[in-house]
C-alpha cells in the first residue's frame, strides 16, 4: 500500500510553497488509495516558532486535508535517533569533527549542495564534546528514478563528502532523522519540493548503511518570487485562509493539473473527490523552480 507524508517545519505559518507540497503529496497518495501522514519536523528548536505547529495543522484542516494516524513530532524522538546513531558508531563509520565553517570554506570546494567536506578530521581521535559527528561515505554513485524529475545519479563522496549526522550543538541532522522517521512510519513514497532533491542521495545512502527500506521519491517544482524560493526565511506571506478554494486551485494550476473541471465543484468535499480522481503526476512540470 502507498504510504506518503507531509513533513513541515514549525518555523512560522504555512505559505503557498508549503501548500503546493501538501497538495501534491496528498493527491498522489489518495489517488492511489493510499495513506497520508503528517509529521512535524521540529528538531531545530532554536528556529521553531511557538504555536506554529498548531497554525500549520489548522491551515491544513481548513483546506480540507484529512491525515491518517497521529501527528508525530521529531523533538519527541531524540532517543530513537541516538539508538540508530549508536549502530553506526559501532560500525566505526562515523567520526567527530572539530572544523569550523570558516576552516571548511578555506579548504573545501563547492559541491551541488554547499561545501564538500575535505575529510580533515577523518583520522583524528576526538571526543563528542562540542564536536559534530560525520559519517564516512564511500566513493560510489547513488541512482534513483524521480517520479517527476526523472533519472538522478550522484557520487556521494565527490559531490557531498562526509556529511553531518549530529551537529556540534547536539541537534540531530535532518538527513538522519528524516530517514529514520520515514522507515519507522513505513513511508514508501515521498513527494516534496525540488529544493530537497539533492538530499535524496544522502538519504538513500543512510537507508543503505542502516539497512532500512528503500523509498520512492518525487520532487515538485519550488515556487519562487523574484527568483527567491518562497520560504519563511524569506518572509513569504502566510496562506490567506479566507480564500481556501482559490488557494487550492492555484496549487493545482502550479502543478499542471486540469483545474478547470475541479474549480466548478461547489463544496470542499466534492473539490477533493474530483481532484483526487483527476490527479496525474505526469502533468507536473519537470523543472526545479517556477516563478509565480
C-alpha positions as YAML, in Angstrom:
chain: A
units: angstrom
residues:
- id: 1
  name: UNK
  ca: [0.00, 0.00, 0.00]
- id: 2
  name: UNK
  ca: [1.12, 3.53, -0.81]
- id: 3
  name: UNK
  ca: [2.12, 5.42, 2.37]
- id: 4
  name: UNK
  ca: [3.09, 9.05, 1.93]
- id: 5
  name: UNK
  ca: [3.61, 12.03, 4.18]
- id: 6
  name: UNK
  ca: [3.84, 15.79, 4.55]
- id: 7
  name: UNK
  ca: [6.52, 16.97, 6.97]
- id: 8
  name: UNK
  ca: [6.58, 20.74, 7.60]
- id: 9
  name: UNK
  ca: [8.94, 22.55, 9.94]
- id: 10
  name: UNK
  ca: [7.16, 24.74, 12.53]
- id: 11
  name: UNK
  ca: [9.19, 27.88, 11.86]
- id: 12
  name: UNK
  ca: [6.16, 30.00, 11.02]
- id: 13
  name: UNK
  ca: [2.75, 29.81, 9.32]
- id: 14
  name: UNK
  ca: [2.26, 27.95, 6.04]
- id: 15
  name: UNK
  ca: [2.95, 29.81, 2.80]
- id: 16
  name: UNK
  ca: [1.97, 29.00, -0.78]
- id: 17
  name: UNK
  ca: [5.08, 26.89, -1.40]
- id: 18
  name: UNK
  ca: [4.27, 24.62, 1.55]
- id: 19
  name: UNK
  ca: [0.68, 24.27, 0.42]
- id: 20
  name: UNK
  ca: [1.81, 23.16, -3.04]
- id: 21
  name: UNK
  ca: [3.83, 20.34, -1.49]
- id: 22
  name: UNK
  ca: [0.95, 19.34, 0.78]
- id: 23
  name: UNK
  ca: [-1.48, 19.24, -2.14]
- id: 24
  name: UNK
  ca: [0.86, 17.22, -4.36]
- id: 25
  name: UNK
  ca: [1.73, 14.66, -1.68]
- id: 26
  name: UNK
  ca: [-1.89, 14.33, -0.56]
- id: 27
  name: UNK
  ca: [-3.30, 13.88, -4.07]
- id: 28
  name: UNK
  ca: [-0.62, 11.39, -5.09]
- id: 29
  name: UNK
  ca: [-1.34, 9.26, -2.02]
- id: 30
  name: UNK
  ca: [-5.12, 9.43, -2.17]
- id: 31
  name: UNK
  ca: [-5.27, 8.91, -5.96]
- id: 32
  name: UNK
  ca: [-3.67, 5.53, -5.29]
- id: 33
  name: UNK
  ca: [-5.98, 4.80, -2.34]
- id: 34
  name: UNK
  ca: [-3.04, 5.21, 0.00]
- id: 35
  name: UNK
  ca: [-2.29, 6.57, 3.45]
- id: 36
  name: UNK
  ca: [-1.12, 10.15, 4.04]
- id: 37
  name: UNK
  ca: [0.60, 11.10, 7.28]
- id: 38
  name: UNK
  ca: [1.70, 14.40, 8.80]
- id: 39
  name: UNK
  ca: [4.95, 14.81, 10.73]
- id: 40
  name: UNK
  ca: [6.17, 17.98, 12.43]
- id: 41
  name: UNK
  ca: [9.91, 18.33, 11.87]
- id: 42
  name: UNK
  ca: [10.88, 20.42, 14.87]
- id: 43
  name: UNK
  ca: [14.41, 19.17, 15.51]
- id: 44
  name: UNK
  ca: [15.94, 22.61, 15.17]
- id: 45
  name: UNK
  ca: [14.40, 24.09, 18.31]
- id: 46
  name: UNK
  ca: [16.16, 27.49, 18.04]
- id: 47
  name: UNK
  ca: [14.31, 28.06, 14.73]
- id: 48
  name: UNK
  ca: [10.95, 26.77, 15.97]
- id: 49
  name: UNK
  ca: [8.25, 29.40, 16.42]
- id: 50
  name: UNK
  ca: [5.97, 28.62, 19.34]
- id: 51
  name: UNK
  ca: [2.42, 27.76, 18.25]
- id: 52
  name: UNK
  ca: [3.25, 27.49, 14.54]
- id: 53
  name: UNK
  ca: [2.72, 23.71, 14.58]
- id: 54
  name: UNK
  ca: [-0.91, 24.30, 15.57]
- id: 55
  name: UNK
  ca: [-1.22, 27.04, 12.95]
- id: 56
  name: UNK
  ca: [0.07, 24.68, 10.25]
- id: 57
  name: UNK
  ca: [-2.29, 21.87, 11.29]
- id: 58
  name: UNK
  ca: [-5.22, 24.30, 11.45]
- id: 59
  name: UNK
  ca: [-4.39, 25.57, 7.95]
- id: 60
  name: UNK
  ca: [-4.35, 22.02, 6.60]
- id: 61
  name: UNK
  ca: [-7.65, 21.26, 8.30]
- id: 62
  name: UNK
  ca: [-9.29, 24.41, 6.93]
- id: 63
  name: UNK
  ca: [-8.20, 23.42, 3.43]
- id: 64
  name: UNK
  ca: [-9.89, 20.03, 3.78]
- id: 65
  name: UNK
  ca: [-6.88, 17.77, 4.34]
- id: 66
  name: UNK
  ca: [-7.51, 14.60, 6.35]
- id: 67
  name: UNK
  ca: [-4.39, 12.85, 7.60]
- id: 68
  name: UNK
  ca: [-4.09, 9.28, 8.79]
- id: 69
  name: UNK
  ca: [-2.68, 8.29, 12.18]
- id: 70
  name: UNK
  ca: [-1.48, 10.69, 14.84]
- id: 71
  name: UNK
  ca: [0.84, 13.58, 14.08]
- id: 72
  name: UNK
  ca: [4.34, 12.84, 15.35]
- id: 73
  name: UNK
  ca: [6.95, 15.39, 16.46]
- id: 74
  name: UNK
  ca: [10.65, 14.84, 15.88]
- id: 75
  name: UNK
  ca: [11.51, 16.61, 19.13]
- id: 76
  name: UNK
  ca: [9.86, 13.69, 20.98]
- id: 77
  name: UNK
  ca: [12.04, 11.08, 19.25]
- id: 78
  name: UNK
  ca: [15.60, 12.00, 20.21]
- id: 79
  name: UNK
  ca: [16.29, 8.67, 21.95]
- id: 80
  name: UNK
  ca: [15.29, 6.86, 18.76]
- id: 81
  name: UNK
  ca: [17.74, 8.86, 16.66]
- id: 82
  name: UNK
  ca: [20.52, 8.22, 19.15]
- id: 83
  name: UNK
  ca: [19.89, 4.46, 19.09]
- id: 84
  name: UNK
  ca: [20.33, 4.38, 15.32]
- id: 85
  name: UNK
  ca: [23.36, 6.64, 15.54]
- id: 86
  name: UNK
  ca: [24.91, 4.24, 18.05]
- id: 87
  name: UNK
  ca: [24.62, 1.45, 15.47]
- id: 88
  name: UNK
  ca: [26.67, 3.49, 13.02]
- id: 89
  name: UNK
  ca: [29.20, 4.34, 15.73]
- id: 90
  name: UNK
  ca: [29.61, 0.63, 16.44]
- id: 91
  name: UNK
  ca: [30.39, 0.04, 12.76]
- id: 92
  name: UNK
  ca: [33.17, 2.65, 13.06]
- id: 93
  name: UNK
  ca: [31.91, 4.58, 10.08]
- id: 94
  name: UNK
  ca: [31.41, 7.85, 11.96]
- id: 95
  name: UNK
  ca: [33.86, 10.34, 13.39]
- id: 96
  name: UNK
  ca: [33.85, 13.61, 15.31]
- id: 97
  name: UNK
  ca: [34.80, 16.80, 13.54]
- id: 98
  name: UNK
  ca: [36.16, 19.99, 15.09]
- id: 99
  name: UNK
  ca: [36.30, 22.08, 11.91]
- id: 100
  name: UNK
  ca: [34.59, 25.45, 11.87]
- id: 101
  name: UNK
  ca: [32.62, 26.63, 8.86]
- id: 102
  name: UNK
  ca: [35.40, 29.06, 8.02]
- id: 103
  name: UNK
  ca: [38.03, 26.33, 8.16]
- id: 104
  name: UNK
  ca: [35.94, 24.15, 5.84]
- id: 105
  name: UNK
  ca: [35.31, 27.04, 3.45]
- id: 106
  name: UNK
  ca: [39.05, 27.77, 3.32]
- id: 107
  name: UNK
  ca: [39.96, 24.22, 2.27]
- id: 108
  name: UNK
  ca: [36.86, 22.78, 0.58]
- id: 109
  name: UNK
  ca: [35.40, 23.00, -2.89]
- id: 110
  name: UNK
  ca: [31.78, 23.83, -3.63]
- id: 111
  name: UNK
  ca: [29.51, 20.88, -4.38]
- id: 112
  name: UNK
  ca: [25.93, 20.72, -5.60]
- id: 113
  name: UNK
  ca: [24.56, 21.39, -2.12]
- id: 114
  name: UNK
  ca: [27.13, 23.54, -0.35]
- id: 115
  name: UNK
  ca: [30.76, 22.93, 0.57]
- id: 116
  name: UNK
  ca: [32.18, 19.42, 0.17]
- id: 117
  name: UNK
  ca: [33.88, 18.48, 3.43]
- id: 118
  name: UNK
  ca: [37.52, 17.57, 2.63]
- id: 119
  name: UNK
  ca: [37.82, 14.91, 5.33]
- id: 120
  name: UNK
  ca: [40.17, 16.88, 7.56]
- id: 121
  name: UNK
  ca: [39.16, 15.07, 10.76]
- id: 122
  name: UNK
  ca: [38.64, 11.59, 9.29]
- id: 123
  name: UNK
  ca: [41.68, 10.13, 11.04]
- id: 124
  name: UNK
  ca: [41.63, 12.26, 14.18]
- id: 125
  name: UNK
  ca: [40.52, 10.89, 17.54]
- id: 126
  name: UNK
  ca: [38.18, 13.44, 19.09]
- id: 127
  name: UNK
  ca: [35.52, 13.19, 21.78]
- id: 128
  name: UNK
  ca: [31.90, 14.26, 21.48]
- id: 129
  name: UNK
  ca: [32.38, 17.49, 23.42]
- id: 130
  name: UNK
  ca: [31.04, 20.29, 21.18]
- id: 131
  name: UNK
  ca: [32.07, 18.42, 18.05]
- id: 132
  name: UNK
  ca: [29.92, 17.49, 15.07]
- id: 133
  name: UNK
  ca: [29.54, 13.82, 14.15]
- id: 134
  name: UNK
  ca: [30.08, 12.91, 10.49]
- id: 135
  name: UNK
  ca: [29.57, 9.70, 8.53]
- id: 136
  name: UNK
  ca: [32.35, 8.29, 6.38]
- id: 137
  name: UNK
  ca: [30.86, 7.93, 2.92]
- id: 138
  name: UNK
  ca: [32.07, 5.63, 0.17]
- id: 139
  name: UNK
  ca: [33.15, 6.61, -3.31]
- id: 140
  name: UNK
  ca: [30.06, 5.35, -5.10]
- id: 141
  name: UNK
  ca: [27.16, 6.52, -7.23]
- id: 142
  name: UNK
  ca: [23.61, 6.74, -5.91]
- id: 143
  name: UNK
  ca: [21.00, 6.41, -8.65]
- id: 144
  name: UNK
  ca: [17.23, 6.71, -8.48]
- id: 145
  name: UNK
  ca: [14.33, 7.47, -10.78]
- id: 146
  name: UNK
  ca: [12.48, 10.52, -9.53]
- id: 147
  name: UNK
  ca: [8.74, 10.23, -10.22]
- id: 148
  name: UNK
  ca: [8.70, 13.79, -11.58]
- id: 149
  name: UNK
  ca: [12.22, 14.94, -12.43]
- id: 150
  name: UNK
  ca: [13.45, 11.67, -13.99]
- id: 151
  name: UNK
  ca: [16.78, 9.91, -13.53]
- id: 152
  name: UNK
  ca: [19.20, 11.19, -10.89]
- id: 153
  name: UNK
  ca: [22.78, 9.97, -10.49]
- id: 154
  name: UNK
  ca: [25.20, 11.45, -7.94]
- id: 155
  name: UNK
  ca: [28.54, 10.42, -6.48]
- id: 156
  name: UNK
  ca: [28.04, 10.56, -2.73]
- id: 157
  name: UNK
  ca: [31.71, 11.18, -1.87]
- id: 158
  name: UNK
  ca: [32.71, 13.52, -4.68]
- id: 159
  name: UNK
  ca: [29.53, 15.62, -4.69]
- id: 160
  name: UNK
  ca: [28.73, 15.74, -0.96]
- id: 161
  name: UNK
  ca: [31.59, 14.33, 1.10]
- id: 162
  name: UNK
  ca: [31.31, 13.09, 4.68]
- id: 163
  name: UNK
  ca: [28.14, 14.77, 5.90]
- id: 164
  name: UNK
  ca: [26.96, 15.62, 9.40]
- id: 165
  name: UNK
  ca: [24.64, 13.33, 11.36]
- id: 166
  name: UNK
  ca: [24.68, 15.30, 14.61]
- id: 167
  name: UNK
  ca: [25.62, 18.94, 14.89]
- id: 168
  name: UNK
  ca: [28.16, 20.34, 17.32]
- id: 169
  name: UNK
  ca: [25.29, 21.90, 19.31]
- id: 170
  name: UNK
  ca: [23.82, 18.43, 19.86]
- id: 171
  name: UNK
  ca: [20.97, 18.71, 17.35]
- id: 172
  name: UNK
  ca: [20.42, 15.64, 15.18]
- id: 173
  name: UNK
  ca: [20.79, 16.37, 11.48]
- id: 174
  name: UNK
  ca: [17.80, 16.48, 9.17]
- id: 175
  name: UNK
  ca: [19.27, 13.78, 6.91]
- id: 176
  name: UNK
  ca: [19.47, 11.26, 9.74]
- id: 177
  name: UNK
  ca: [16.16, 12.00, 11.45]
- id: 178
  name: UNK
  ca: [14.06, 12.01, 8.28]
- id: 179
  name: UNK
  ca: [15.42, 8.64, 7.13]
- id: 180
  name: UNK
  ca: [14.69, 7.03, 10.49]
- id: 181
  name: UNK
  ca: [11.22, 8.55, 10.76]
- id: 182
  name: UNK
  ca: [10.24, 7.54, 7.24]
- id: 183
  name: UNK
  ca: [11.31, 3.95, 7.92]
- id: 184
  name: UNK
  ca: [9.55, 3.70, 11.28]
- id: 185
  name: UNK
  ca: [6.38, 5.26, 9.86]
- id: 186
  name: UNK
  ca: [6.51, 2.81, 6.92]
- id: 187
  name: UNK
  ca: [6.66, 5.69, 4.42]
- id: 188
  name: UNK
  ca: [7.35, 4.26, 0.97]
- id: 189
  name: UNK
  ca: [6.69, 7.29, -1.27]
- id: 190
  name: UNK
  ca: [7.81, 10.86, -0.68]
- id: 191
  name: UNK
  ca: [6.51, 13.78, -2.72]
- id: 192
  name: UNK
  ca: [8.22, 17.04, -1.74]
- id: 193
  name: UNK
  ca: [9.81, 20.20, -3.12]
- id: 194
  name: UNK
  ca: [12.71, 20.09, -5.55]
- id: 195
  name: UNK
  ca: [14.84, 22.08, -3.09]
- id: 196
  name: UNK
  ca: [15.27, 18.73, -1.31]
- id: 197
  name: UNK
  ca: [16.14, 16.65, -4.36]
- id: 198
  name: UNK
  ca: [19.85, 16.78, -3.55]
- id: 199
  name: UNK
  ca: [19.12, 15.43, -0.08]
- id: 200
  name: UNK
  ca: [17.77, 12.24, -1.62]
- id: 201
  name: UNK
  ca: [21.15, 10.67, -2.43]
- id: 202
  name: UNK
  ca: [22.37, 11.13, 1.14]
- id: 203
  name: UNK
  ca: [19.12, 9.74, 2.49]
- id: 204
  name: UNK
  ca: [19.31, 6.72, 0.19]
- id: 205
  name: UNK
  ca: [22.88, 6.19, 1.37]
- id: 206
  name: UNK
  ca: [21.76, 6.26, 5.01]
- id: 207
  name: UNK
  ca: [18.97, 3.81, 4.21]
- id: 208
  name: UNK
  ca: [21.63, 1.51, 2.82]
- id: 209
  name: UNK
  ca: [24.05, 1.62, 5.75]
- id: 210
  name: UNK
  ca: [21.23, 1.43, 8.32]
- id: 211
  name: UNK
  ca: [19.59, -1.49, 6.46]
- id: 212
  name: UNK
  ca: [16.32, 0.41, 6.07]
- id: 213
  name: UNK
  ca: [13.79, 0.01, 3.23]
- id: 214
  name: UNK
  ca: [14.14, 1.99, 0.03]
- id: 215
  name: UNK
  ca: [11.72, 4.84, -0.66]
- id: 216
  name: UNK
  ca: [10.34, 6.24, -3.94]
- id: 217
  name: UNK
  ca: [10.83, 9.98, -4.46]
- id: 218
  name: UNK
  ca: [9.09, 12.66, -6.49]
- id: 219
  name: UNK
  ca: [10.12, 16.32, -6.39]
- id: 220
  name: UNK
  ca: [7.70, 19.04, -7.45]
- id: 221
  name: UNK
  ca: [8.94, 22.45, -8.64]
- id: 222
  name: UNK
  ca: [9.62, 25.05, -5.98]
- id: 223
  name: UNK
  ca: [7.66, 28.31, -6.18]
- id: 224
  name: UNK
  ca: [9.85, 31.39, -6.43]
- id: 225
  name: UNK
  ca: [9.13, 35.10, -6.26]
- id: 226
  name: UNK
  ca: [11.71, 37.50, -7.69]
- id: 227
  name: UNK
  ca: [13.91, 34.40, -8.15]
- id: 228
  name: UNK
  ca: [13.85, 33.64, -4.43]
- id: 229
  name: UNK
  ca: [12.29, 30.49, -3.02]
- id: 230
  name: UNK
  ca: [9.05, 31.02, -1.12]
- id: 231
  name: UNK
  ca: [10.05, 30.32, 2.47]
- id: 232
  name: UNK
  ca: [9.59, 31.54, 6.00]
- id: 233
  name: UNK
  ca: [13.23, 32.68, 5.97]
- id: 234
  name: UNK
  ca: [12.44, 34.94, 3.01]
- id: 235
  name: UNK
  ca: [9.37, 36.30, 4.85]
- id: 236
  name: UNK
  ca: [6.89, 34.82, 2.39]
- id: 237
  name: UNK
  ca: [3.30, 35.80, 3.06]
- id: 238
  name: UNK
  ca: [1.22, 33.28, 5.06]
- id: 239
  name: UNK
  ca: [-1.66, 31.50, 3.38]
- id: 240
  name: UNK
  ca: [-4.87, 33.57, 3.39]
- id: 241
  name: UNK
  ca: [-7.38, 31.13, 4.85]
- id: 242
  name: UNK
  ca: [-10.32, 33.25, 3.70]
- id: 243
  name: UNK
  ca: [-9.62, 32.08, 0.13]
- id: 244
  name: UNK
  ca: [-9.37, 28.32, 0.62]
- id: 245
  name: UNK
  ca: [-10.70, 27.25, -2.77]
- id: 246
  name: UNK
  ca: [-8.65, 29.87, -4.62]
- id: 247
  name: UNK
  ca: [-5.54, 28.69, -2.78]
- id: 248
  name: UNK
  ca: [-6.13, 25.09, -3.82]
- id: 249
  name: UNK
  ca: [-6.92, 25.99, -7.43]
- id: 250
  name: UNK
  ca: [-3.68, 27.98, -7.57]
- id: 251
  name: UNK
  ca: [-1.79, 24.90, -6.36]
- id: 252
  name: UNK
  ca: [-3.41, 22.68, -8.99]
- id: 253
  name: UNK
  ca: [-2.59, 25.20, -11.70]
- id: 254
  name: UNK
  ca: [1.03, 25.38, -10.48]
- id: 255
  name: UNK
  ca: [1.19, 21.56, -10.58]
- id: 256
  name: UNK
  ca: [-0.05, 21.43, -14.18]
- id: 257
  name: UNK
  ca: [-3.36, 19.76, -13.36]
- id: 258
  name: UNK
  ca: [-6.73, 20.10, -15.13]
- id: 259
  name: UNK
  ca: [-8.15, 22.56, -12.62]
- id: 260
  name: UNK
  ca: [-10.96, 23.97, -14.78]
- id: 261
  name: UNK
  ca: [-13.22, 20.98, -14.12]
- id: 262
  name: UNK
  ca: [-12.33, 20.86, -10.44]
- id: 263
  name: UNK
  ca: [-12.99, 24.56, -9.80]
- id: 264
  name: UNK
  ca: [-16.68, 24.03, -10.67]
- id: 265
  name: UNK
  ca: [-17.22, 21.90, -7.55]
- id: 266
  name: UNK
  ca: [-19.27, 23.82, -5.01]
- id: 267
  name: UNK
  ca: [-18.12, 22.11, -1.80]
- id: 268
  name: UNK
  ca: [-14.68, 21.38, -0.41]
- id: 269
  name: UNK
  ca: [-15.52, 17.68, -0.13]
- id: 270
  name: UNK
  ca: [-16.52, 17.47, -3.80]
- id: 271
  name: UNK
  ca: [-13.46, 19.52, -4.74]
- id: 272
  name: UNK
  ca: [-11.12, 16.98, -3.16]
- id: 273
  name: UNK
  ca: [-13.05, 14.00, -4.53]
- id: 274
  name: UNK
  ca: [-12.70, 15.29, -8.09]
- id: 275
  name: UNK
  ca: [-9.10, 16.47, -7.61]
- id: 276
  name: UNK
  ca: [-8.09, 13.05, -6.29]
- id: 277
  name: UNK
  ca: [-9.80, 11.30, -9.19]
- id: 278
  name: UNK
  ca: [-8.17, 13.54, -11.83]
- id: 279
  name: UNK
  ca: [-4.68, 13.76, -10.31]
- id: 280
  name: UNK
  ca: [-1.99, 12.98, -12.88]
- id: 281
  name: UNK
  ca: [1.59, 13.20, -11.67]
- id: 282
  name: UNK
  ca: [2.87, 13.04, -15.24]
- id: 283
  name: UNK
  ca: [1.45, 16.55, -15.79]
- id: 284
  name: UNK
  ca: [3.61, 18.12, -13.07]
- id: 285
  name: UNK
  ca: [6.26, 20.32, -14.77]
- id: 286
  name: UNK
  ca: [9.63, 18.58, -14.89]
- id: 287
  name: UNK
  ca: [11.58, 21.65, -13.79]
- id: 288
  name: UNK
  ca: [13.12, 22.66, -10.47]
- id: 289
  name: UNK
  ca: [11.51, 26.09, -9.99]
- id: 290
  name: UNK
  ca: [8.55, 28.10, -11.25]
- id: 291
  name: UNK
  ca: [8.31, 31.89, -10.83]
- id: 292
  name: UNK
  ca: [4.90, 32.99, -9.60]
...
